[in-house]
């Protein structure tokens, strides 16, 4: 069988690796993506073979629409020639439309019902949707997919991505010394669901002032964003673009502060003390908060106190809790294979 996988984000790339490893033994697979800085850099780090078609549309609705139209036109020619029997995506609007138009069966994974624009553009057109069981099916069925076509798995997506082996030659941005390593991830600004009001700037200011004796690394996403933060904090912390495998960074981290997305979930399952400033409220983050793997907080003073408490205590209970939760999860890729073989 010929299978087409459309990959739009770093998380999707990492999640696709075990899919390709398991399905590639019996099937011919074509992987496409778009020109998006964090994906292209991670693809090089992971030695992941991708065909880049079109580009990311940025933060403006009109530019998103134009980029999607251009990408669909280019993808159409490639996919028609490849002629796959099945498409797999993570709710890619272009993959949904092309698969529907060419009569290709489309299977999708998703853990982000809060991305309402993407849900509206994809869910009515796909055949099967695989989701974490911590998310109720009606969070997706309200967008136009029948509940009987939604398959739940007992895991969250970070369970899949944290299993990867670290393939990173680049030196860590953390200095080699006896100081604690604090890693801060800036929120997404250009996604259709993103809020433009930043919660992280006051938090960063507090941390760099109170923990200037520690190693602080801030992970930015876009050039303007990075320049703005660097202007605010000066030389008090290192601000870098995401040119690293996130697991490589997390494996050297003593405390992680994230927006509630992929790296936040990965950090939590790795047993790293994790704070979410909840830039994009979502059900996965809520699940991890309830399991006491994430501390949700937006108040800079309270975050600073929590960091101090972490540095003065043992992390063994948190790591034990993370291992127990991971031990109860199942492999979502096996669910996908079951559906394909039906």
PyMOL commands that set and color helices and strands:
alter all, ss='L'
color gray80, all
select helices_A, chain A and resi 10-23+37-46+61-82+93-102+116-125+138-141+147-149+158-161+200-210+223-233+246-250+262-269+283-290+300-311+316-327+332-340
alter helices_A, ss='H'
color red, helices_A
select strands_A, chain A and resi 2-6+28-35+51-55+86-89+105-109+128-132+150-153+181-185+215-220+238-241+255-258+273-276+295-296
alter strands_A, ss='S'
color yellow, strands_A
deselect
rebuild
show_as cartoon
